[in-house]
Amino acid sequence: MAVDLRRTRSLAATAAAVLAAAALSACGSADADQAAAPAPTSAAPPSSAATSSSAATSSSAATPSSAVPPIKGKLRGYGTVRQLSEAADLVVRGEVEAAGFRVDEVLRAAAGSTVRAGARITLASLPSGVPDAAHMSTLEAGQVVVLYLAKDPTAPTFRTLSGDFGVFDVSGTGAEAVAVTRSQAMAVSGLLTEDPAASGHGFRTTLGQLRTVAAQVR
């Protein structure tokens, strides 16, 4: 049987073309898959400088700052002469001396007190660290005053109640002698009841009235 060579060549060319197209398609698919795949990444280890900085920051945050000395609370305020009389261990009238205080009269004394008229007592200043201490006046020799005092439990000394709150300057003699608070801001505003209108303006009374209020306190 005779074979048609032209027909054979045509079929062979067609088959070769089909195979070439298939090969090209396979290559394109592989390239696309490779492009779609995420590129591998590798996290770089932190440098020694960054590690040291982080450690230093953590150490700094964990280390407390230098301790600040505590500030003592402000002094108690008093609104009336009665409050002063109730809080005081000793209420006296007398004169400030260079070496202490001469007691001319005891208006009130707590139970167990041995202070009498004619005695001399030692006055102490406010404790250091009290913010209001800088605004207090100074008792100077020759001043005649009524003092509302607290006794030091560990020493034979006395301290005025809340600084200037416990100081009345006295002028004149007898029961009608004028008694005026040493300070205007740090002062009571009444004998038995507070007067809001008088607060911050000082308080003026008489020695006789101070005696009366002190005698009412038991």
C-alpha positions, 0 to 999 in steps of 0.5 A: 500500500502506498503511503502519502508522504505529504500527508505524513509531513503535515500531521507531524508538523501539526503534532510538533506545534501542539507539543510546543504550545503545551510546553510554553503553557507549562512554563508560564504557569510555573513562572506565575506560581513562583511570582505569587509565592511570598518571598521568604523573610528572615527577621534580623536579630536585634543589635547589641546596642538596641538590647543594651538601650532597652535593658537600660530603659527597663532598669531606669524605670524599675529603679525608684528616684531619690527619696524626698524628705517628707513634709510635715502637715500644716498646723491645726487652725483654731476658731475660738478662744474656747477651742484654744483653752480646751486644747492647751496644757497651760494658759498663762499671762506673763512677760517674755524674757531673754532666757524664757518666760516669766509666769505672772498668772495661770489662767488654766492648767491641765491636771498634774501641772506644777506651774504657778505664778512666779515660775519661769518656763522654757519656750520651744519653737515649732518643729522644723519641717512645718510649712507654716513655721516660716510665717510665724512671729517671734516672741521677744524679751519685754513682750507681755502676752497670754500664751496657750501652750502645749507641753512637750512630752519628752522635755520640760518645755512648752510650745504655743499652740499652732504658733501664732494661734496661741499668742495674744498681745496684752496692753493695759492692766486689770480685767479690762486690759486689751488682748489682741491676737498676734496674727490676723490670718492665724487667729481665732474669730470669736470667744465661744463661737466662730464669726466667719465675717471676722475670719482673717482679720484678727480678734480683739478681746479683754484679759477678763474675757480670756480668764472667763473662758479658761475658767469654763474649761474643765 
